[in-house]
């Protein structure tokens, strides 16, 4: 099943576990560019946090985001 990426405005609503919005869907999870380039952290995550609700979001949940 293909994961559909949210629009640019919606993307800033979702954050990596370290609070960054500079992520991309990759390999059944997410890749945070900021974690790797600025902090040298492992950039791969299985879930993002919804900044509005505080809930975690897995890759399959993004399929329904417009």
C-alpha positions in Angstrom: 0.0 0.0 0.0 1.4 3.4 -1.0 1.6 6.1 1.7 0.3 9.5 0.6 2.2 12.4 2.0 0.2 15.3 3.5 0.2 18.7 1.8 3.0 21.2 2.9 0.7 23.0 5.3 -0.4 19.8 7.0 3.2 18.5 7.2 4.1 21.1 9.8 1.4 19.7 12.0 3.3 16.4 12.4 6.7 16.2 14.2 9.4 13.6 14.7 9.9 12.5 18.3 12.4 15.4 18.7 10.0 18.1 17.5 11.1 18.6 14.0 8.8 19.1 11.0 11.4 18.4 8.3 10.5 14.7 7.7 9.9 12.5 4.7 8.1 9.1 4.5 10.6 6.4 3.9 10.7 2.6 4.1 7.5 2.1 6.1 8.4 4.9 8.6 9.8 8.5 8.5 13.1 10.1 8.0 13.9 13.4 9.7 16.4 15.5 7.8 17.0 17.9 10.8 17.8 15.1 13.2 20.5 13.8 10.9 22.0 17.1 9.6 21.9 19.2 12.7 22.0 16.8 15.6 23.7 13.7 14.2 20.8 11.6 15.6 19.3 8.5 14.0 16.9 10.0 11.5 14.5 7.1 11.1 11.3 6.9 13.1 8.2 4.6 13.0 5.8 7.3 14.3 5.3 11.1 14.2 3.5 13.2 16.8 0.4 15.2 15.8 1.2 18.7 17.1 -2.4 19.6 17.4 -3.7 16.5 19.3 -0.5 15.1 20.9 -1.3 11.7 19.4 1.2 9.5 17.6 0.7 8.8 13.9 2.0 5.8 12.0 2.7 5.8 8.2 -0.6 4.1 7.4 -2.6 6.9 9.1 -1.2 9.4 6.7 -3.1 7.7 3.8 -6.3 9.5 4.8 -4.9 13.0 5.2 -5.9 15.5 2.5 
